[in-house]
Amino acid sequence: KQVGQQWQRVGMTEVIMDNLSPAWVKSFDVQYHFEKRENFKVEVYDVDDEKNLNNFAGHDFAGSIEFSVHEVVTCRDQTLSRPLEN
């Protein structure tokens, strides 16, 4: 979640090993305020070392997506789908 100019981690999904089309199960609940523009970023990594998950420099960066909660809330079925950018 973007807080000022900084990004604050909200959570982390499970790791799915050896899959070119992963489908994550974990979801995150966030508060939504209509009067505020709240931005989020999702980053996806190819994990090479399952014992050091927080060592992002040791994993391959697959891509990311930035979006506002408003975009999700106003999407059909409240599902936003976009390609990752790298």
N, C-alpha and C positions, 0 to 999 in steps of 0.2 A: 504494500500500500504506500502511496506517495504521501509523505508528511513533510510539507515545505519543499525543500530541494532534495530531501533524502528518501530512500526507499526503506520501508520497515517490513520485515518478513512476517507474514500472517500464518504461514504453515508450509508444510512440505508433504507431498504425496508419497505413496509407497513406491518402491523401486521395482520396475518390471524388467527383468533380465532377458536378453537375447530375443527381442521382438521388434521388428521394423514398423509395426503398426500397433503400438500399445494403446490400451484403453484403461484409463485410471478409474478407480472406484471412489477414492477419497474425495470428499467435497468440503467446502469451507463456507460457513455462514458469516456474513458481514452485515453490519448495520448500514442501512441506506437512508440518507437524508435528502429529501427532494430539493432543498434549497442550496445544497453544496455539490460541487463537482468533485467527485472522489475518483482518483485514478489508481489503477492497479497494473501490475506487470507480472506476467508469468514467464519464467525461464525454464527451458528444457535442456537437460544434459544427458549425454551418453555416459553412464557411470561405469568407470573401469575398476574402481576399488570400493567394494561394498562396505568395507570396514572403516572407511574415511569419507562418509557421505558429505560432510560439510566442507571438504577440501575441494572447492569448485575448480581451482586452478589445475587439479589433477584429473579432471574429467573433460570430455570433449563437449563444447558448447554446441547444441543443436539449433537453437534459435529462441526467439522471445516474441511476445505480443504485449502491447500496451493497450488498455481500454479504460473507459469510465464505467462505473456501475450503471449509470443511466442507459448506456448502450445495451447492457444485458437486460435490464428491466423492461425496456421497450421492444426487445426482440420477440419474435413469435416463440411461444413456449419458453420464454426467458432463457434462450440458448443462443449464445454468440459463437459463431464459427468463422475462423479466419486462418489463413496459413501463417506459419511461423516466419519471422524475418531473421536473417543472419547477416 
